[in-house]
Amino acid sequence: IRDVSKMLTVNPNTVQKAYRELERQGYIYTLSGLGSFVSSSLDIKVDEQKLSSVKHDLISIINELLFMGLEKNEIQDIFSQCISEGGAVR
């Protein structure tokens, strides 16, 4: 935590909060005395509340695209393109 805070020039408390949140979300795990490690993708827990919010936003966007006159297949093409461009997370 100290090394990261020095490298980023931020308060160590901020780094600790970030680590705690990453651990809460399942992205990392901590072994006492050894440090923090990146979890395998199978260990990541889905935040159901956040997922619900994103689905709601996505439905709004799809409705807006339909209102603009786009067809279902055009929307699917846009969606596929967005996944290709932004799919570097996993």
Backbone as a printed PyTorch tensor [residue, N CA C, xyz], in Angstrom:
tensor([[[  0.8340,  -1.1960,   0.0000],
         [  0.0000,   0.0000,   0.0000],
         [  0.8710,   1.2500,   0.0000]],

        [[  1.9210,   1.2410,   0.8160],
         [  2.8130,   2.4070,   0.8590],
         [  3.4890,   2.6410,  -0.4810]],

        [[  3.9830,   1.5610,  -1.0960],
         [  4.6620,   1.7010,  -2.3880],
         [  3.7100,   2.2470,  -3.4590]],

        [[  2.5050,   1.7120,  -3.4890],
         [  1.5250,   2.1650,  -4.4810],
         [  1.1590,   3.6210,  -4.2350]],

        [[  0.9760,   4.0010,  -2.9690],
         [  0.6110,   5.3880,  -2.6700],
         [  1.7340,   6.3520,  -3.0530]],

        [[  2.9830,   5.9440,  -2.8490],
         [  4.1150,   6.7890,  -3.2590],
         [  4.1820,   6.8950,  -4.7840]],

        [[  4.0060,   5.7660,  -5.4570],
         [  4.0800,   5.7430,  -6.9060],
         [  2.9860,   6.6260,  -7.5260]],

        [[  1.7830,   6.5760,  -6.9590],
         [  0.6600,   7.3420,  -7.4970],
         [  0.5190,   8.7160,  -6.8500]],

        [[  1.3410,   8.9850,  -5.8560],
         [  1.2850,  10.2230,  -5.0580],
         [ -0.1220,  10.4990,  -4.5400]],

        [[ -0.6790,   9.4700,  -3.9020],
         [ -1.9810,   9.6030,  -3.2460],
         [ -1.8430,   9.1380,  -1.7980]],

        [[ -2.8060,   9.4970,  -1.0050],
         [ -2.8230,   9.1330,   0.4010],
         [ -2.9160,   7.6090,   0.5550]],

        [[ -2.1400,   7.0090,   1.4720],
         [ -2.2120,   5.5530,   1.6920],
         [ -3.6220,   5.0730,   2.0550]],

        [[ -4.4010,   5.9130,   2.7300],
         [ -5.7750,   5.5270,   3.0640],
         [ -6.6160,   5.3290,   1.8100]],

        [[ -6.3670,   6.1440,   0.7990],
         [ -7.0860,   6.0210,  -0.4690],
         [ -6.7550,   4.6920,  -1.1330]],

        [[ -5.4860,   4.3310,  -1.1320],
         [ -5.0610,   3.0610,  -1.7260],
         [ -5.6750,   1.8970,  -0.9560]],

        [[ -5.6720,   1.9870,   0.3670],
         [ -6.2450,   0.9150,   1.1780],
         [ -7.7390,   0.7430,   0.8920]],

        [[ -8.4540,   1.8500,   0.7500],
         [ -9.8860,   1.7740,   0.4190],
         [-10.0910,   1.1310,  -0.9490]],

        [[ -9.2240,   1.4810,  -1.9060],
         [ -9.3270,   0.8930,  -3.2440],
         [ -9.0770,  -0.6200,  -3.1940]],

        [[ -8.0540,  -1.0250,  -2.4630],
         [ -7.7720,  -2.4570,  -2.3070],
         [ -8.9510,  -3.1750,  -1.6510]],

        [[ -9.5090,  -2.5670,  -0.6100],
         [-10.6530,  -3.1590,   0.0860],
         [-11.8350,  -3.3380,  -0.8590]],

        [[-12.0910,  -2.3310,  -1.7010],
         [-13.2010,  -2.4130,  -2.6540],
         [-12.9340,  -3.4700,  -3.7210]],

        [[-11.7030,  -3.5470,  -4.2200],
         [-11.3550,  -4.5860,  -5.1920],
         [-11.5320,  -5.9770,  -4.5940]],

        [[-11.1730,  -6.1170,  -3.3230],
         [-11.3420,  -7.4100,  -2.6560],
         [-12.8230,  -7.7190,  -2.4470]],

        [[-13.5930,  -6.6970,  -2.0650],
         [-15.0370,  -6.8910,  -1.8600],
         [-15.7080,  -7.3530,  -3.1450]],

        [[-15.2560,  -6.8120,  -4.2700],
         [-15.8410,  -7.1710,  -5.5580],
         [-15.2770,  -8.4700,  -6.1290]],

        [[-14.2650,  -9.0310,  -5.4740],
         [-13.7260, -10.3220,  -5.8940],
         [-12.6150, -10.2550,  -6.9140]],

        [[-12.1070,  -9.0630,  -7.2160],
         [-11.0350,  -8.9340,  -8.1910],
         [ -9.6780,  -9.3340,  -7.6180]],

        [[ -9.4820,  -9.1450,  -6.3170],
         [ -8.2350,  -9.5270,  -5.6650],
         [ -8.5490, -10.2780,  -4.3840]],

        [[ -7.5470, -10.9580,  -3.8560],
         [ -7.6570, -11.5800,  -2.5360],
         [ -6.3480, -11.3270,  -1.8080]],

        [[ -6.4190, -11.3060,  -0.4940],
         [ -5.2520, -10.9990,   0.3170],
         [ -4.8790, -12.1930,   1.1650]],

        [[ -3.5920, -12.5230,   1.1880],
         [ -3.0570, -13.5510,   2.0660],
         [ -2.2010, -12.8450,   3.1070]],

        [[ -2.5630, -13.0210,   4.3510],
         [ -1.8810, -12.3250,   5.4300],
         [ -0.3800, -12.5950,   5.4000]],

        [[  0.3940, -11.5170,   5.3930],
         [  1.8440, -11.6200,   5.3810],
         [  2.4470, -11.7940,   4.0040]],

        [[  1.6290, -12.1010,   2.9960],
         [  2.1400, -12.3240,   1.6400],
         [  1.7560, -11.2140,   0.6700]],

        [[  0.6140, -10.5900,   0.9010],
         [  0.1840,  -9.5040,   0.0250],
         [ -1.1320,  -9.7950,  -0.6550]],

        [[ -1.4260,  -8.9790,  -1.6560],
         [ -2.6730,  -9.0900,  -2.4220],
         [ -2.3840,  -9.6650,  -3.7930]],

        [[ -3.3140, -10.4670,  -4.2940],
         [ -3.1340, -11.1530,  -5.5620],
         [ -4.4040, -11.0450,  -6.3940]],

        [[ -4.2490, -11.0600,  -7.7080],
         [ -5.3820, -10.9840,  -8.6210],
         [ -6.1140, -12.3200,  -8.5990]],

        [[ -7.4300, -12.2580,  -8.4700],
         [ -8.2570, -13.4690,  -8.4760],
         [ -8.4170, -13.9810,  -9.8970]],

        [[ -8.6660, -15.2670, -10.0190],
         [ -8.9950, -15.8060, -11.3370],
         [-10.3750, -15.2900, -11.7160]],

        [[-10.6770, -15.2420, -13.0020],
         [-11.9540, -14.6870, -13.4570],
         [-13.1430, -15.4720, -12.8940]],

        [[-12.9320, -16.7240, -12.4980],
         [-14.0160, -17.5250, -11.9480],
         [-14.4190, -17.0670, -10.5540]],

        [[-13.5250, -16.3550,  -9.8580],
         [-13.8100, -15.9250,  -8.4980],
         [-14.5450, -14.5920,  -8.4130]],

        [[-14.7000, -13.8950,  -9.5430],
         [-15.3130, -12.5640,  -9.5240],
         [-16.8140, -12.7010,  -9.3070]],

        [[-17.3000, -11.9870,  -8.3130],
         [-18.7260, -12.0040,  -7.9890],
         [-19.4140, -10.8650,  -8.7260]],

        [[-20.5890, -11.1400,  -9.2750],
         [-21.3490, -10.1210,  -9.9800],
         [-22.1350,  -9.3130,  -8.9600]],

        [[-22.0080,  -8.0020,  -9.0490],
         [-22.7800,  -7.0970,  -8.2060],
         [-24.1690,  -6.9900,  -8.8360]],

        [[-25.1400,  -7.7100,  -8.2630],
         [-26.4760,  -7.8070,  -8.8490],
         [-27.1680,  -6.4500,  -8.9500]],

        [[-26.9530,  -5.5860,  -7.9720],
         [-27.5660,  -4.2570,  -8.0060],
         [-26.9990,  -3.4450,  -9.1700]],

        [[-25.6880,  -3.4950,  -9.3600],
         [-25.0450,  -2.7820, -10.4620],
         [-25.4890,  -3.3740, -11.7960]],

        [[-25.5760,  -4.7120, -11.8760],
         [-26.0160,  -5.3680, -13.0980],
         [-27.4220,  -4.9180, -13.4700]],

        [[-28.3050,  -4.8410, -12.5000],
         [-29.6770,  -4.3950, -12.7370],
         [-29.7010,  -2.9700, -13.2690]],

        [[-28.8630,  -2.1140, -12.7000],
         [-28.7770,  -0.7190, -13.1430],
         [-28.2700,  -0.6300, -14.5840]],

        [[-27.2580,  -1.4190, -14.9130],
         [-26.7010,  -1.4080, -16.2700],
         [-27.7330,  -1.9310, -17.2690]],

        [[-28.4720,  -2.9860, -16.9010],
         [-29.5270,  -3.5150, -17.7770],
         [-30.5800,  -2.4470, -18.0520]],

        [[-30.9630,  -1.7110, -17.0120],
         [-31.9500,  -0.6350, -17.1590],
         [-31.4300,   0.4110, -18.1390]],

        [[-30.1570,   0.7930, -17.9860],
         [-29.5480,   1.7700, -18.8920],
         [-29.5080,   1.2420, -20.3300]],

        [[-29.1770,  -0.0360, -20.4670],
         [-29.0830,  -0.6410, -21.7920],
         [-30.4470,  -0.6620, -22.4760]],

        [[-31.4860,  -0.9900, -21.7370],
         [-32.8430,  -0.9860, -22.2900],
         [-33.2230,   0.4170, -22.7590]],

        [[-32.8590,   1.4260, -21.9870],
         [-33.1360,   2.8090, -22.3840],
         [-32.4230,   3.1590, -23.6840]],

        [[-31.1690,   2.7290, -23.8030],
         [-30.3930,   3.0100, -25.0160],
         [-30.9990,   2.2840, -26.2160]],

        [[-31.3760,   1.0250, -26.0310],
         [-31.9930,   0.2620, -27.1210],
         [-33.2940,   0.9260, -27.5600]],

        [[-34.1110,   1.3650, -26.6050],
         [-35.3580,   2.0490, -26.9510],
         [-35.0900,   3.3340, -27.7180]],

        [[-34.0420,   4.0450, -27.3400],
         [-33.6790,   5.2680, -28.0490],
         [-33.2520,   4.9640, -29.4870]],

        [[-32.4760,   3.8970, -29.6720],
         [-32.0600,   3.5040, -31.0190],
         [-33.2590,   3.0920, -31.8710]],

        [[-34.2130,   2.3740, -31.2670],
         [-35.4340,   1.9930, -31.9920],
         [-36.2290,   3.2380, -32.3700]],

        [[-36.3150,   4.1940, -31.4600],
         [-37.0240,   5.4480, -31.7190],
         [-36.3700,   6.2210, -32.8650]],

        [[-35.0270,   6.0890, -32.9810],
         [-34.2920,   6.7510, -34.0650],
         [-34.5400,   6.0760, -35.4120]],

        [[-35.1700,   4.8950, -35.3900],
         [-35.5110,   4.2070, -36.6280],
         [-34.6130,   3.0460, -36.9860]],

        [[-33.6960,   2.6800, -36.1240],
         [-32.8200,   1.5510, -36.4140],
         [-33.5820,   0.2420, -36.2670]],

        [[-33.2140,  -0.7090, -37.0950],
         [-33.8110,  -2.0430, -37.0390],
         [-33.0640,  -2.8960, -36.0150]],

        [[-33.7100,  -3.9950, -35.5990],
         [-33.1210,  -4.8910, -34.5950],
         [-31.7430,  -5.3840, -35.0160]],

        [[-31.5990,  -5.7800, -36.2810],
         [-30.3030,  -6.3000, -36.7410],
         [-29.2270,  -5.2100, -36.7430]],

        [[-29.6080,  -3.9570, -36.9950],
         [-28.6460,  -2.8590, -36.9480],
         [-28.1700,  -2.6260, -35.5090]],

        [[-29.1040,  -2.7210, -34.5680],
         [-28.7610,  -2.5580, -33.1500],
         [-27.8450,  -3.6870, -32.7010]],

        [[-28.1310,  -4.9130, -33.1470],
         [-27.2800,  -6.0540, -32.8070],
         [-25.8760,  -5.8760, -33.3790]],

        [[-25.7750,  -5.3200, -34.5900],
         [-24.4650,  -5.0550, -35.1870],
         [-23.6920,  -4.0330, -34.3560]],

        [[-24.3820,  -2.9730, -33.9280],
         [-23.7500,  -1.9480, -33.0900],
         [-23.2810,  -2.5720, -31.7780]],

        [[-24.1340,  -3.3950, -31.1730],
         [-23.8080,  -4.0570, -29.9160],
         [-22.5760,  -4.9520, -30.0780]],

        [[-22.5320,  -5.7250, -31.1590],
         [-21.3890,  -6.6040, -31.4240],
         [-20.1140,  -5.7960, -31.6190]],

        [[-20.2280,  -4.6760, -32.3360],
         [-19.0680,  -3.8130, -32.5610],
         [-18.5670,  -3.2520, -31.2420]],

        [[-19.4820,  -2.8200, -30.3800],
         [-19.0960,  -2.2730, -29.0760],
         [-18.4190,  -3.3300, -28.2160]],

        [[-18.9090,  -4.5570, -28.2600],
         [-18.2730,  -5.6290, -27.4930],
         [-16.8650,  -5.8690, -28.0060]],

        [[-16.6820,  -5.8710, -29.3290],
         [-15.3540,  -6.0740, -29.9120],
         [-14.3880,  -4.9630, -29.5070]],

        [[-14.8710,  -3.7200, -29.5100],
         [-14.0120,  -2.5840, -29.1920],
         [-13.7310,  -2.4620, -27.7000]],

        [[-14.6960,  -2.8550, -26.8760],
         [-14.5310,  -2.6500, -25.4420],
         [-14.3710,  -3.9220, -24.6440]],

        [[-14.1870,  -5.0380, -25.3040],
         [-14.1450,  -6.3120, -24.6210],
         [-12.7960,  -6.7280, -24.0630]],

        [[-11.9180,  -5.7690, -23.7760],
         [-10.5800,  -6.1180, -23.2950],
         [-10.5610,  -6.4600, -21.8250]],

        [[-11.6760,  -6.2970, -21.1190],
         [-11.7050,  -6.5180, -19.6810],
         [-11.4980,  -7.9840, -19.3430]],

        [[-12.1280,  -8.8710, -20.0820],
         [-12.0080, -10.3050, -19.7580],
         [-11.2090, -11.0280, -20.7620]]])
